[in-house]
Amino acid sequence: MRYYMKYFVISLVVVLFSCSNTKNKIALDKACSIAKTKIEIPDMKDSTVILYSDIFSGIKMIPLESSPDFGLSTISKIYVTNDSNYVIFDDLSGNVAIFNKTGSVIKRIGQKGHRKNEYTTINDVVYDCYNDNVIIWDNPRKKLLIFSTSGKYISDVDVSWWTGAFEILDKDRFVFYVDDINEKEDFRNGERIKYKYKYVVTDRKGKTLKEFCDLHYTLKGFIPTYQKSFRINGERIISHQEYSPVILSFEQDTINYDYAMLFDNNTLSEEWFELNENDFRKKIHEDEDLAYCYDFFEAKSHYITIICQDKLFLNVVSKKTKKNRTGFCAINDLTSMNELDSLKCVPGEILPINVLDYNCYFVQDPSKLQALLNTIKKAMEDNKISIKSQELERLKDLASNKNPILMVCKLK
């Protein structure tokens, strides 16, 4: 269970590291000075393929059952319940459901509508492990709707914000990441010119207990991707904001700047975070060597990061050995389909949806497997390869699934 936190007091932990002279030295020095640990990320440009067998010891491929009531297309959140079932949130369709270990639908959670127990538009979804509940943030109504994992509506909580991200801090508190809007300072001639963000800790009734503002490396010129704001690592919550090289942790009564991701000469300058979106993106695209953290997860044994350096890379760093494994495309050679694994031809995903304990959770689009199946059939017709019939049938079953395939990958 996560630590119970009585109060939230910000603590900047200053641990100095030596940083090399770079074109963005000021930004690097700040990242080094405010973080307890630095994670050095190598230049990604020469990295190509990452084999799942290099980083994972095994994989379960779980076809998610389709339902006449709802479908899945763009899964943005995955949680594991106390009963080892899966809470799945599909951002595009706005559907939330519980699936069991084999991918069968157990229960849909809530539905669209305007009644008390219905939502209009979902802003965020979290799983409350302390009460075994699913909580949906309905942003037009500024309410948190609380459901049991059996789908029963329990209650709602009024919140003060239309949009943002939130997570369960402990058995008594929520933590939110929201827009810290100031009508007088942030607008000019009716146009938004400045953005500010803050962490807000509330009790379970939505009452604000503490606010934290003016954080380093947060975008000032446009809105971030809120749903990637919080990640859970065992007993604590970590938070990373898109593009930022620093990662916060929430622990007991402190917020710490735990990690700084250092990209040597290729890091973004902190001054760019003050720019509007167009100017910010122009700066990034002017130099294809520039690198930044797109997403960050912490497992028990590894740091799992998505790094953007002209393209997206999966980067896995062992906490013990500090060894990096990197690739912009992945091959799933752990399907348990022997001939296919030996051919190293099954596409793998590089963007995890979540990382919990020792497991990475990916989502595979069945259409990719269908394209692979067509290629294999053609090669078999030309007598270039031979695949066992049972393995071919299993691949057909996965490729024909109407919903995505959940891939549970166990880290070595």
N, C-alpha and C positions, 0 to 999 in steps of 0.2 A: 504493500500500500504506500501511496505517496505520503511524504511527511505532512503532519498537521501544522499549519502556519498560523500563528496568532496575529501577527501584524506584518506589515510590508514596509520595510525601510530600505531605501536604495543604498547600495554599498559599492562604490567603484574600487575594485581590487587592483592596485597598481603593482604590476610586476614587470620590471624592465627587462627587455631582451635586446641583444645587439641586432640592429637591422642594417642591411647593406645600403650603400648609396644608390638611389634610384631616381628616376625622373619624377616620381611621386613620393619622395622621401617623407614629406610632412604627413601625408595620409598614413603611410606605413608606421611612422613613429607613434602616431596617436593610437593606431590599432594595437601596436606592441605594448604601449604603456598602460592601456586600460584593461588588458586581457590577462587572465591567469596562465593560459596555455596558448601557444601558437601552433597552427597546423600549416605546414609548408606544402603548397600545391605546386607540382612541377609544371613545366610548359607542356601543354596537351597536344600541340600541333602534329607531332609525329605518332600519336596514339591512333590506333585503328579499331581492332576487334578485341572485345573482352569475352573470354569463354566463361560460361557460368561455372564450369568445373574448377576454375581458378579461385573462385570466391565462395561458392556454395557447396555444401556436402550433400544436399538432396533437394528435390523439388516435388511439390504436390500440385498437379494441375486440376483445378476444380471447375467444371462447367456450371455456371450459375443458371439455375432453372428459370425459364421464362414463365410469365403469368399472363392470362387474358386481361387482367386488371391493369397491369403496368409493364413497362419495358425499361431496360437499362441501355445507356449508350455512352455517357461520359461520366464514369465513376470518379468522384473527386475525394471521397473519404471512405476509409475502412477502419473499423474498430473491432477488437475481439472482446466478446462479453465474458463475464465470469463463468459462463457455461461453455466457453470455447466456440460459441456461434459467432457469426459475422454481422455487424451492422454496416450496411452499404448505403451510401448517399450518392445518388446520381444528380449532378448539378444541372445538366441540360434538361432532363425531364422533370426534375423536382421531386423525384420519388425516393422514399426511405423505406428499407425493408430489412428484416432479419433472415439470414440464411444459415442453415446448419453446416456441419463439417463437410458434407458431401455436395453442397451447393443447392439443396432443396429449399424452397421458400417456406419459412415458418410463419411469418406474419408481416404484412405491410403496416408501417407505422404512420398513422394519420392520413389525411387526404385533403386535397384542395377544396376550399369553400369559405364561407363567411360565418359559420357557426362557431360557438365557443371552443369546440374541440377540433376545429379545422384551421388550416393555414392558408394564407393567400399567396405569399412568395417566400421561399426559404432563403434566408441569408447565410445560415450556418447550422451545422448539426454536430452534437457531441454525445458521447456515451458516458454516463455517470456510473463509474464502477462501485461507488460507495452505496448506491441505492438500486443498482441494476436497472437504471432508467435510460431512456433516450430523450434528449432535449433538443427541440427545434426552435430556432430563432426566426420568428415571423417578422420580417423587417417593416412592412407597411403598417402593421399594428403595434410595432415596438413591444413585442411580447415574446417570452420564452414559454413554449408549450411543452409540458412534461408528460411523457408516456412511459408506461411499463414496457418491458421487452415482449410482453404478450399482446401489446397493441392497445391497452386500456389507457384512456385519457385520465390523468391524475389531477393536474392543476396548471395554472399559468402564473408567470411572473412578469410584471411591468419593468421595462428597462428604458433608459434615457436616450438611446441612439437608434438611428435608422439602419445603419450598416456598420460592419466591422467583423471581428472574429472574437471567439471566446473559447474558454476551456474550463474544466473543473479544476480548481486550485486545490481543494481539499474537501472534507465532508461538510464544511461550513461556508465555503466561499467560491465565487466565480472570479476569473480574471478576464478582462476584455482588452482588446486592442482596437481603438476607435479614432475617428477624426476629431481633432481638438479644434473645432471651427470657432473663429472669432469674426462675427459679422462686420465689425468696424475695420479690422486690420487686414483681413484676408480677401477683401473684394475691392475692385476698382471699376467704376462705371458699370456695375452690375456683373462683372466678370471675375471669377475666382482666380486670384493671382498667387496665392500662397496656401500651402497645405501643412498642417502640423498634426502629429499623432501622439497619443498617450496610452499608457496602460492604466486601467482602472480596476481596482479590486472592490468587489461588492460582497455583501452577505447573500444568502440564498433567497432573500426577498427582494433583491435588486438595489438595496441601499448602499451608496458609495461609502467605502471605508478609507480608501487611499488612492491617490492619483500620482503618476510619474510621467513627467514631460521632458522635452528638450534632450532627447536621447541622441547619441552619435549615429551617424550614417543612416539617417532616415530621409526618405524623399521629401522634398519641399515643394516640388513643382507639379506633381500629379499623384494619383491614387495608386497604392500598391495592390498586389494580389493578396487580399485579406486571408483567404482560406489556408494559406501556407504559413500563417504567422506562428502557430503553436505546434509543438511536437512533444510527445511523451516518451521519456526514457526511464522506465522502471518507477523509481520513487520521486521523480521530479519532472517539471515541465521546462522545456527549453523553447526559445523563441528566436527566429531568424526572419529578418525582413529582406525582401527581394533586393538584389544588388549589393546588399551590405556585406562587408567582410567580418562583422562581429556577430557573435551568438551569445544571447543572454541565457541565464538559467534562473529559475525561481526556486529558492530553497530556504526552508524555514522562514526567517523573518527578513530575508534579503533578496535583492535582485543583483546578480553579479554579471559582469562582462567576463564570461568564462573563456571564450575562444576567439582568436583572431586568425582568419584565413589569409595567408600571405602568398602573393603571386609574384614575388620578386619584382622585376621591372614592369610587370604587366597589370598591376593593380589600378583600380579606378581612383581618381582624386576625390577627396571628400568635398571639395568645392563644387564638383559637378552635381552633388545632391541638392544644391540650391537652384538648379536650372529648371526651366519648364520642360515638359516632356519632349517636345521636338528638338530642343537644343541638347538635352541629355542624350537622346538616342543618336543624334548627329555626332556627338563626341565619341560615343562608343563605336560607331561604324567607321570613323576616320582611321582607326588603327585595329586591324584584324588580330593583332597579338594581345590586345587587352582581354583580361579574363575577370570574371566575377562569379559569385556564388548564386545560382538560380534557386537551389533548395538545399536544405541541410537536415540530416537525421543523425541521431546518435544511437547506436546499438550497444549492447553490453560489451562487445569485443571490437567494434569498428566504428569509424565515422563514415557515413554514407552521404556523399555530396553529389549534386548535379552542378557541373561547372559549364559555363558558357564561355567559349573562346572561339568565336566565329561560328561554331556549332555547339550543340549540347553533348557533354560527355558524362558518363557515369564514372565516378571516382570513389574507390573504396580504400580506406586507409586503416591498416591494422593498428590498434592502440598499443599492442605489445611490441611489434617489430618495426612499426612506422612505415612498412612497405606499402606502396601505392599500386593499385591495379586500375587501369584507365582504358576506356574505349568509347567511341562515338556510335558504335553499333555492337550488338551483343548476339552471341550464338548460344542457344539453349541446347547443350549437349548432355543434359541430365534428365531427359524426358522419360527414361526407363524403356524407350523403344530402341532396342539395341542397334539395329541397322541404321536408323536415323541418327542416333547419337554418334555412331562411328563416322557417318558422313559429315557431321557438324553442319547441318543445313537448316535446322529449325530456328526461325528467328526468335530472338529474345528481346525483352523490353529493357530499356535503360532508365525509365522514369518510374521509380517506386512511388506508390500511393501512400504507403506508410511503412515504418520500420518499428517493430516492437520486440524488445528483448533480443533474441538471436534471429528473428525472422524478418525478411523483406517481403512486402506484399506488392505484386505487380498485377496489371490487368492486360490480358492478351486479347487482341481483336481477332475473332474467328476468321475474318476475311483474309488475314495474313496467312493463316493456316490453309485456307482454301486455295490461295495462290500457290503455296508450296505444294499442296496436293496435286494441282494441275501439272506442275513442273515434274514431280516425281512420276506421275502416270506417263508423261511423254518419254521420260528417260527409261522407264520400264518397257515401253513399247519398242524403243530403240535398242533394247537389251544392254543398256549401259549400267543399270543397277538392278538389284534384286531385293525386294522387301517382303518379309513374311506377311502372310495374309491377315493374321490377327493384329499386327502392328498397323497395317494399312487401314483396317477397319476402325481401330481406335482413333487414328488421325482423322478419318472421315467423320466419326462421331463428334470430335472436338470442333472440326471445321464447320459442321452443320449446326452447331449450337446457336440459338437466336440471341442469347445474351453473351456478354464477354466471358472469358475464361479467367478465373482468379488463380494466380500463381503464388504459392507460398514457398519461399525459398529460404532454406536454413543456412545461415552463415557458418563458415568453417571455424 
